[in-house]
Amino acid sequence: MNTAHHTNPQKGFTYYTIYLKGLSNGSGYIDVALSDEQLLKDYLQYLDVGIKPVRTYVVTMAPKAQGKSVASTGQLCINLSDVSAITTVKPG
């Protein structure tokens, strides 16, 4: 069962650029703000010991984005075996 990996989300967010194998959007990557750094931790663990690759994460809206405060805006489900690289930025 795929569930979000946090029970107590940390305040704030992390910006991710996720490069995906075979993504046909013209750039080969997606940008997303997630509620924590769990995706990066899971990706490193996947590379190291081969954990189950399909994971779900909470997508977060950046502060003051479209005049709204930080809020959950959905979920991102990703197959870590399709990821070729990840970069992160933790604001503030």
Secondary structure by P-SEA (a helix, b strand, c coil): cccccccccccbbbbbbcccccccccccccccccccaaaaaaaaaaacccccccbbbbbbbccccccccccccbbbbbccccccbbbbbbcc
